[in-house]
């Protein structure tokens, strides 16, 4: 497929995706995506995103928990 941003070609990859679900941030590993070779833009199939939501709605194994710092960029 062609990237909407830079017109580069995409390739199938497995990636880590940050995903907000019901106010909680998750990092989901091994997610299929089309990734642009030029700019790195990622495209996810709707079925993939639905599958992630279904996974997170049900019982799922948590591999690890991360502590994340949130900062705010002052006006530049």
LINNORFEN-V284439 format. One record per residue. PHI is phi in degrees with one decimal (999 if undefined). NEAR is the number of other ideal C-beta (glycine too) atoms within 8 Angstrom. Layout:
((PHI,NEAR) (PHI,NEAR))
This chain:
((999,6) (-104.6,7) (-66.9,13) (-68.2,4) (-91.1,7) (-118.8,8) (69.3,5) (-72.8,10) (-87.4,9) (-104.0,13) (-131.3,7) (-73.7,7) (-142.3,8) (-107.8,6) (-131.9,8) (-91.3,7) (-128.4,11) (-82.7,8) (-144.9,10) (-83.9,7) (-144.6,10) (51.9,4) (77.5,4) (-117.6,7) (-94.9,7) (-121.1,9) (-110.5,9) (-107.1,11) (-96.3,6) (65.9,4) (-92.4,12) (-69.6,8) (-151.9,13) (-94.9,11) (-119.9,13) (-69.0,14) (-68.1,7) (-88.5,8) (-110.9,8) (86.3,6) (-57.0,11) (-113.1,10) (-126.2,9) (-118.2,11) (-70.0,7) (-57.4,6) (-63.6,6) (-66.5,11) (-65.4,9) (-64.1,8) (-64.1,8) (-64.8,13) (-60.9,9) (-63.0,8) (-58.3,9) (-74.4,12) (-72.1,6) (-95.5,6) (-73.3,2) (-142.3,6) (-78.0,3) (-100.1,5) (-68.4,4) (-163.1,4) (-115.3,4) (-116.0,5) (-96.2,4) (-117.6,5) (-93.3,4) (-113.0,4) (-126.7,4) (-119.8,4) (-80.5,5) (-69.5,4) (-55.4,3) (-111.5,3))
